[in-house]
Amino acid sequence: MAGKLNCVIVSVDGSEESMNALNWTLDNIKLKPHDPDSQEPQGSIVILHVQSPPSIAAGLNPGAIPFGGPSDVEVPAFTAAIEAHQKRITQAILDHALEICAKKKANVKTQVVIGDPKEKICDAVEEMKADLLVMGSRAFGPIKRMFLGSVSNYCTNHAQCPVIIVKATP
């Protein structure tokens, strides 16, 4: 692609598909080069990871405690343990992505946001004024996509920039 892109976001979730998308981006996308005569910065690739909120990661919403106990009890130690675990997972994902970038001698930025991936990826595109969003494809069929949804479809419809979906090579 032409070398006029200022900001390219690659969304990674730790899956092989997202890391393939990162590799594809590093191999195929040309950023705007640094111009010493201009005040504008050189283009950048941002590796974006969206971490689920602790309540979603736990996969539960504590119900009422039997025999008249309070129904909205929050266990701080449980929440803290989930948050710590999520931070370790996020760091492992970013370390893997940065290892890929180091092998290709690519200088990238990283960003972690917490929330619903489809919303947060689109928010990041808007906030960073991204020129391009790159994502991996999980190759869901129409039935799975209907039940599970697709972040890539959502972002294609809501992001304010082009979206490239990198499919796995057979």
Disulfide bonds with the S-S distance in Angstrom:
none
